[in-house]
Structure formats: C-alpha cells, structure tokens
Amino acid sequence: MTVMNDLVCNAFFQISEEAGKLVKMDNRDTMSARDINCAVRLILPGELAQHSNDEGSSALKHYEQNSKKDLGHGNKGTMD
C-alpha cells in the first residue's frame, strides 16, 4: 500500500510542478483546469493521460453544477 501511495504522490507532484511551469511561462498568477490538463498530457503516458483528463473534466463539471446550486440557496432573505 505504501508503494501505491508513493506512486500517486509522485504523479501529483510531477503534474503540479509541470502545471506551475506552464503558468509561469504564460506570466499568469492563477492555475486553470487547462494547465492541469496540459500537464497531465505531458507527464502521464497515452491512454492513462486521456482517462485521467476525462475523469478530471467530469469531476470539474460535477463541482461546477453543485456550486451553482449552493449559490442559489444563500441569497434567500437578503435585501437589495
């Protein structure tokens, strides 16, 4: 189990480092989903990169849908 954890942590570190480099190359301050997507394609091999990006896109879409629902509940009872 420790070996698997080390592999995942190493992949996360490499992807975050590469995404950070991409942000710096564009002289930006904020990392976007596109930066992560590109970093994954650079670090992970072929089909693993494609599957990872598909899962990441799905998770991001799910998050955005849920955060929109949460925003609608917080505005009840406020005065304009």
N, CA, C and O atoms as CSV, one atom per row, in Angstrom:
chain,resi,resn,atom,element,x,y,z
A,1,MET,N,N,0.826,-1.195,0.000
A,1,MET,CA,C,0.000,0.000,0.000
A,1,MET,C,C,0.867,1.255,0.000
A,1,MET,O,O,0.505,2.261,-0.610
A,2,THR,N,N,1.997,1.201,0.674
A,2,THR,CA,C,2.902,2.344,0.728
A,2,THR,C,C,3.460,2.661,-0.654
A,2,THR,O,O,3.625,3.827,-1.010
A,3,VAL,N,N,3.749,1.627,-1.427
A,3,VAL,CA,C,4.286,1.832,-2.774
A,3,VAL,C,C,3.262,2.552,-3.647
A,3,VAL,O,O,3.611,3.473,-4.385
A,4,MET,N,N,2.007,2.136,-3.563
A,4,MET,CA,C,0.951,2.774,-4.348
A,4,MET,C,C,0.783,4.228,-3.933
A,4,MET,O,O,0.625,5.100,-4.787
A,5,ASN,N,N,0.814,4.496,-2.644
A,5,ASN,CA,C,0.710,5.866,-2.152
A,5,ASN,C,C,1.864,6.716,-2.675
A,5,ASN,O,O,1.662,7.864,-3.072
A,6,ASP,N,N,3.067,6.156,-2.677
A,6,ASP,CA,C,4.231,6.880,-3.188
A,6,ASP,C,C,4.095,7.184,-4.677
A,6,ASP,O,O,4.468,8.268,-5.125
A,7,LEU,N,N,3.564,6.238,-5.442
A,7,LEU,CA,C,3.357,6.462,-6.874
A,7,LEU,C,C,2.368,7.596,-7.125
A,7,LEU,O,O,2.605,8.459,-7.970
A,8,VAL,N,N,1.266,7.589,-6.391
A,8,VAL,CA,C,0.250,8.626,-6.551
A,8,VAL,C,C,0.798,9.986,-6.128
A,8,VAL,O,O,0.582,10.983,-6.817
A,9,CYS,N,N,1.497,10.031,-5.014
A,9,CYS,CA,C,2.083,11.298,-4.545
A,9,CYS,C,C,3.116,11.831,-5.533
A,9,CYS,O,O,3.178,13.036,-5.778
A,10,ASN,N,N,3.921,10.944,-6.096
A,10,ASN,CA,C,4.921,11.348,-7.076
A,10,ASN,C,C,4.258,11.906,-8.337
A,10,ASN,O,O,4.686,12.933,-8.863
A,11,ALA,N,N,3.215,11.229,-8.820
A,11,ALA,CA,C,2.496,11.709,-10.006
A,11,ALA,C,C,1.866,13.069,-9.727
A,11,ALA,O,O,1.930,13.967,-10.567
A,12,PHE,N,N,1.258,13.226,-8.551
A,12,PHE,CA,C,0.656,14.509,-8.181
A,12,PHE,C,C,1.706,15.614,-8.162
A,12,PHE,O,O,1.470,16.712,-8.665
A,13,PHE,N,N,2.866,15.320,-7.579
A,13,PHE,CA,C,3.941,16.307,-7.503
A,13,PHE,C,C,4.421,16.697,-8.899
A,13,PHE,O,O,4.590,17.881,-9.189
A,14,GLN,N,N,4.639,15.711,-9.762
A,14,GLN,CA,C,5.116,16.000,-11.115
A,14,GLN,C,C,4.105,16.821,-11.908
A,14,GLN,O,O,4.479,17.756,-12.615
A,15,ILE,N,N,2.826,16.473,-11.790
A,15,ILE,CA,C,1.779,17.205,-12.510
A,15,ILE,C,C,1.672,18.633,-11.993
A,15,ILE,O,O,1.556,19.569,-12.784
A,16,SER,N,N,1.710,18.810,-10.677
A,16,SER,CA,C,1.604,20.166,-10.125
A,16,SER,C,C,2.819,21.012,-10.490
A,16,SER,O,O,2.683,22.206,-10.758
A,17,GLU,N,N,4.001,20.409,-10.501
A,17,GLU,CA,C,5.213,21.136,-10.908
A,17,GLU,C,C,5.114,21.574,-12.370
A,17,GLU,O,O,5.428,22.716,-12.704
A,18,GLU,N,N,4.680,20.671,-13.228
A,18,GLU,CA,C,4.572,20.981,-14.657
A,18,GLU,C,C,3.502,22.043,-14.903
A,18,GLU,O,O,3.703,22.945,-15.716
A,19,ALA,N,N,2.378,21.944,-14.213
A,19,ALA,CA,C,1.324,22.949,-14.359
A,19,ALA,C,C,1.822,24.312,-13.888
A,19,ALA,O,O,1.511,25.333,-14.502
A,20,GLY,N,N,2.587,24.335,-12.811
A,20,GLY,CA,C,3.173,25.588,-12.330
A,20,GLY,C,C,4.112,26.205,-13.348
A,20,GLY,O,O,4.125,27.422,-13.531
A,21,LYS,N,N,4.896,25.369,-14.011
A,21,LYS,CA,C,5.794,25.869,-15.061
A,21,LYS,C,C,5.001,26.474,-16.218
A,21,LYS,O,O,5.386,27.506,-16.769
A,22,LEU,N,N,3.892,25.828,-16.582
A,22,LEU,CA,C,3.057,26.345,-17.665
A,22,LEU,C,C,2.473,27.710,-17.310
A,22,LEU,O,O,2.408,28.601,-18.157
A,23,VAL,N,N,2.053,27.869,-16.066
A,23,VAL,CA,C,1.505,29.151,-15.611
A,23,VAL,C,C,2.583,30.231,-15.665
A,23,VAL,O,O,2.330,31.344,-16.125
A,24,LYS,N,N,3.772,29.902,-15.201
A,24,LYS,CA,C,4.875,30.873,-15.212
A,24,LYS,C,C,5.275,31.255,-16.629
A,24,LYS,O,O,5.596,32.414,-16.891
A,25,MET,N,N,5.259,30.290,-17.548
A,25,MET,CA,C,5.624,30.584,-18.935
A,25,MET,C,C,4.664,31.584,-19.568
A,25,MET,O,O,5.062,32.365,-20.433
A,26,ASP,N,N,3.398,31.565,-19.140
A,26,ASP,CA,C,2.394,32.498,-19.661
A,26,ASP,C,C,2.300,33.772,-18.833
A,26,ASP,O,O,1.434,34.610,-19.085
A,27,ASN,N,N,3.182,33.927,-17.848
A,27,ASN,CA,C,3.186,35.102,-16.963
A,27,ASN,C,C,1.826,35.333,-16.310
A,27,ASN,O,O,1.325,36.457,-16.268
A,28,ARG,N,N,1.241,34.253,-15.803
A,28,ARG,CA,C,-0.039,34.352,-15.102
A,28,ARG,C,C,0.157,34.019,-13.636
A,28,ARG,O,O,1.175,33.444,-13.249
A,29,ASP,N,N,-0.830,34.387,-12.819
A,29,ASP,CA,C,-0.774,34.130,-11.384
A,29,ASP,C,C,-1.683,32.982,-10.958
A,29,ASP,O,O,-1.517,32.430,-9.871
A,30,THR,N,N,-2.639,32.623,-11.806
A,30,THR,CA,C,-3.645,31.639,-11.429
A,30,THR,C,C,-3.579,30.415,-12.333
A,30,THR,O,O,-3.512,30.528,-13.557
A,31,MET,N,N,-3.599,29.250,-11.708
A,31,MET,CA,C,-3.590,27.991,-12.447
A,31,MET,C,C,-5.023,27.625,-12.819
A,31,MET,O,O,-5.929,27.726,-11.992
A,32,SER,N,N,-5.224,27.204,-14.056
A,32,SER,CA,C,-6.563,26.843,-14.517
A,32,SER,C,C,-6.652,25.336,-14.773
A,32,SER,O,O,-5.653,24.619,-14.717
A,33,ALA,N,N,-7.852,24.884,-15.049
A,33,ALA,CA,C,-8.062,23.473,-15.372
A,33,ALA,C,C,-7.302,23.104,-16.645
A,33,ALA,O,O,-6.837,21.974,-16.791
A,34,ARG,N,N,-7.181,24.051,-17.554
A,34,ARG,CA,C,-6.447,23.784,-18.798
A,34,ARG,C,C,-4.964,23.510,-18.512
A,34,ARG,O,O,-4.352,22.658,-19.156
A,35,ASP,N,N,-4.396,24.230,-17.551
A,35,ASP,CA,C,-2.999,23.997,-17.178
A,35,ASP,C,C,-2.812,22.582,-16.641
A,35,ASP,O,O,-1.841,21.906,-16.980
A,36,ILE,N,N,-3.737,22.144,-15.811
A,36,ILE,CA,C,-3.674,20.788,-15.259
A,36,ILE,C,C,-3.819,19.764,-16.383
A,36,ILE,O,O,-3.088,18.775,-16.434
A,37,ASN,N,N,-4.766,20.013,-17.280
A,37,ASN,CA,C,-4.997,19.127,-18.417
A,37,ASN,C,C,-3.726,18.960,-19.246
A,37,ASN,O,O,-3.345,17.838,-19.581
A,38,CYS,N,N,-3.077,20.061,-19.573
A,38,CYS,CA,C,-1.839,20.009,-20.367
A,38,CYS,C,C,-0.720,19.304,-19.606
A,38,CYS,O,O,0.035,18.527,-20.190
A,39,ALA,N,N,-0.612,19.568,-18.317
A,39,ALA,CA,C,0.429,18.931,-17.505
A,39,ALA,C,C,0.228,17.419,-17.445
A,39,ALA,O,O,1.194,16.660,-17.515
A,40,VAL,N,N,-1.007,16.987,-17.318
A,40,VAL,CA,C,-1.306,15.551,-17.287
A,40,VAL,C,C,-0.886,14.904,-18.600
A,40,VAL,O,O,-0.300,13.821,-18.602
A,41,ARG,N,N,-1.185,15.570,-19.727
A,41,ARG,CA,C,-0.792,15.011,-21.029
A,41,ARG,C,C,0.722,14.938,-21.182
A,41,ARG,O,O,1.236,14.044,-21.854
A,42,LEU,N,N,1.439,15.875,-20.561
A,42,LEU,CA,C,2.897,15.862,-20.649
A,42,LEU,C,C,3.532,14.807,-19.740
A,42,LEU,O,O,4.571,14.243,-20.083
A,43,ILE,N,N,2.921,14.539,-18.594
A,43,ILE,CA,C,3.519,13.653,-17.593
A,43,ILE,C,C,3.085,12.195,-17.757
A,43,ILE,O,O,3.921,11.292,-17.719
A,44,LEU,N,N,1.797,11.965,-17.938
A,44,LEU,CA,C,1.289,10.588,-17.991
A,44,LEU,C,C,1.298,10.046,-19.418
A,44,LEU,O,O,1.113,10.806,-20.368
A,45,PRO,N,N,1.510,8.748,-19.575
A,45,PRO,CA,C,1.556,8.163,-20.916
A,45,PRO,C,C,0.163,7.941,-21.511
A,45,PRO,O,O,-0.778,7.587,-20.800
A,46,GLY,N,N,0.047,8.151,-22.810
A,46,GLY,CA,C,-1.099,7.861,-23.664
A,46,GLY,C,C,-2.479,7.749,-23.069
A,46,GLY,O,O,-3.094,8.746,-22.690
A,47,GLU,N,N,-2.960,6.515,-22.989
A,47,GLU,CA,C,-4.336,6.265,-22.578
A,47,GLU,C,C,-4.588,6.660,-21.120
A,47,GLU,O,O,-5.698,7.060,-20.766
A,48,LEU,N,N,-3.580,6.549,-20.295
A,48,LEU,CA,C,-3.716,6.944,-18.894
A,48,LEU,C,C,-3.968,8.448,-18.789
A,48,LEU,O,O,-4.772,8.888,-17.967
A,49,ALA,N,N,-3.288,9.228,-19.612
A,49,ALA,CA,C,-3.495,10.678,-19.627
A,49,ALA,C,C,-4.907,11.008,-20.104
A,49,ALA,O,O,-5.576,11.863,-19.525
A,50,GLN,N,N,-5.358,10.333,-21.154
A,50,GLN,CA,C,-6.698,10.589,-21.690
A,50,GLN,C,C,-7.767,10.247,-20.648
A,50,GLN,O,O,-8.696,11.024,-20.429
A,51,HIS,N,N,-7.634,9.092,-20.014
A,51,HIS,CA,C,-8.611,8.682,-18.999
A,51,HIS,C,C,-8.587,9.644,-17.804
A,51,HIS,O,O,-9.638,9.998,-17.270
A,52,SER,N,N,-7.404,10.060,-17.395
A,52,SER,CA,C,-7.274,10.994,-16.271
A,52,SER,C,C,-7.940,12.322,-16.585
A,52,SER,O,O,-8.639,12.884,-15.743
A,53,ASN,N,N,-7.725,12.824,-17.792
A,53,ASN,CA,C,-8.343,14.092,-18.173
A,53,ASN,C,C,-9.856,13.969,-18.299
A,53,ASN,O,O,-10.580,14.903,-17.953
A,54,ASP,N,N,-10.345,12.835,-18.787
A,54,ASP,CA,C,-11.791,12.616,-18.856
A,54,ASP,C,C,-12.407,12.627,-17.459
A,54,ASP,O,O,-13.441,13.258,-17.236
A,55,GLU,N,N,-11.772,11.929,-16.524
A,55,GLU,CA,C,-12.272,11.886,-15.148
A,55,GLU,C,C,-12.192,13.265,-14.490
A,55,GLU,O,O,-13.099,13.666,-13.761
A,56,GLY,N,N,-11.111,13.978,-14.750
A,56,GLY,CA,C,-10.961,15.326,-14.198
A,56,GLY,C,C,-12.010,16.279,-14.732
A,56,GLY,O,O,-12.561,17.080,-13.977
A,57,SER,N,N,-12.295,16.205,-16.022
A,57,SER,CA,C,-13.325,17.058,-16.628
A,57,SER,C,C,-14.695,16.746,-16.048
A,57,SER,O,O,-15.490,17.648,-15.783
A,58,SER,N,N,-14.962,15.468,-15.854
A,58,SER,CA,C,-16.233,15.054,-15.262
A,58,SER,C,C,-16.366,15.571,-13.828
A,58,SER,O,O,-17.428,16.055,-13.436
A,59,ALA,N,N,-15.300,15.468,-13.055
A,59,ALA,CA,C,-15.322,15.949,-11.668
A,59,ALA,C,C,-15.501,17.464,-11.618
A,59,ALA,O,O,-16.227,17.976,-10.766
A,60,LEU,N,N,-14.844,18.183,-12.529
A,60,LEU,CA,C,-14.968,19.639,-12.565
A,60,LEU,C,C,-16.389,20.051,-12.930
A,60,LEU,O,O,-16.938,20.981,-12.339
A,61,LYS,N,N,-16.983,19.367,-13.895
A,61,LYS,CA,C,-18.361,19.664,-14.299
A,61,LYS,C,C,-19.319,19.418,-13.133
A,61,LYS,O,O,-20.219,20.219,-12.879
A,62,HIS,N,N,-19.118,18.307,-12.430
A,62,HIS,CA,C,-19.950,17.972,-11.272
A,62,HIS,C,C,-19.810,19.041,-10.183
A,62,HIS,O,O,-20.805,19.461,-9.591
A,63,TYR,N,N,-18.585,19.476,-9.923
A,63,TYR,CA,C,-18.328,20.512,-8.924
A,63,TYR,C,C,-19.017,21.823,-9.304
A,63,TYR,O,O,-19.653,22.460,-8.464
A,64,GLU,N,N,-18.889,22.223,-10.573
A,64,GLU,CA,C,-19.489,23.482,-11.013
A,64,GLU,C,C,-21.007,23.444,-10.902
A,64,GLU,O,O,-21.625,24.438,-10.522
A,65,GLN,N,N,-21.615,22.305,-11.231
A,65,GLN,CA,C,-23.065,22.178,-11.116
A,65,GLN,C,C,-23.508,22.288,-9.661
A,65,GLN,O,O,-24.504,22.948,-9.365
A,66,ASN,N,N,-22.780,21.651,-8.759
A,66,ASN,CA,C,-23.144,21.700,-7.346
A,66,ASN,C,C,-22.889,23.068,-6.739
A,66,ASN,O,O,-23.642,23.497,-5.864
A,67,SER,N,N,-21.852,23.762,-7.177
A,67,SER,CA,C,-21.578,25.081,-6.606
A,67,SER,C,C,-22.613,26.095,-7.078
A,67,SER,O,O,-22.908,27.046,-6.355
A,68,LYS,N,N,-23.170,25.916,-8.273
A,68,LYS,CA,C,-24.238,26.805,-8.746
A,68,LYS,C,C,-25.493,26.611,-7.904
A,68,LYS,O,O,-26.190,27.576,-7.589
A,69,LYS,N,N,-25.782,25.357,-7.537
A,69,LYS,CA,C,-26.944,25.075,-6.697
A,69,LYS,C,C,-26.778,25.727,-5.329
A,69,LYS,O,O,-27.732,26.284,-4.787
A,70,ASP,N,N,-25.574,25.661,-4.771
A,70,ASP,CA,C,-25.309,26.240,-3.460
A,70,ASP,C,C,-25.430,27.755,-3.480
A,70,ASP,O,O,-25.874,28.341,-2.493
A,71,LEU,N,N,-25.050,28.404,-4.570
A,71,LEU,CA,C,-25.141,29.860,-4.664
A,71,LEU,C,C,-26.588,30.323,-4.633
A,71,LEU,O,O,-26.884,31.389,-4.093
A,72,GLY,N,N,-27.485,29.544,-5.200
A,72,GLY,CA,C,-28.890,29.912,-5.228
A,72,GLY,C,C,-29.536,29.901,-3.859
A,72,GLY,O,O,-30.484,30.654,-3.635
A,73,HIS,N,N,-29.065,29.081,-2.934
A,73,HIS,CA,C,-29.669,28.969,-1.610
A,73,HIS,C,C,-29.237,30.090,-0.678
A,73,HIS,O,O,-29.969,30.423,0.254
A,74,GLY,N,N,-28.081,30.673,-0.901
A,74,GLY,CA,C,-27.557,31.676,0.014
A,74,GLY,C,C,-28.178,33.048,-0.133
A,74,GLY,O,O,-27.983,33.894,0.740
A,75,ASN,N,N,-28.920,33.305,-1.202
A,75,ASN,CA,C,-29.440,34.641,-1.460
A,75,ASN,C,C,-30.853,34.851,-0.936
A,75,ASN,O,O,-31.385,35.954,-1.063
A,76,LYS,N,N,-31.470,33.848,-0.359
A,76,LYS,CA,C,-32.836,33.996,0.142
A,76,LYS,C,C,-32.848,34.896,1.369
A,76,LYS,O,O,-32.035,34.741,2.280
A,77,GLY,N,N,-33.771,35.826,1.373
A,77,GLY,CA,C,-33.934,36.686,2.534
A,77,GLY,C,C,-33.019,37.893,2.566
A,77,GLY,O,O,-33.027,38.632,3.551
A,78,THR,N,N,-32.242,38.117,1.539
A,78,THR,CA,C,-31.386,39.302,1.535
A,78,THR,C,C,-32.135,40.469,0.933
A,78,THR,O,O,-33.012,40.297,0.087
A,79,MET,N,N,-31.781,41.642,1.374
A,79,MET,CA,C,-32.422,42.850,0.862
A,79,MET,C,C,-31.530,43.472,-0.198
A,79,MET,O,O,-30.312,43.522,-0.030
A,80,ASP,N,N,-32.116,43.943,-1.276
A,80,ASP,CA,C,-31.353,44.573,-2.360
A,80,ASP,C,C,-31.256,46.053,-2.190
A,80,ASP,O,O,-30.647,46.731,-3.017
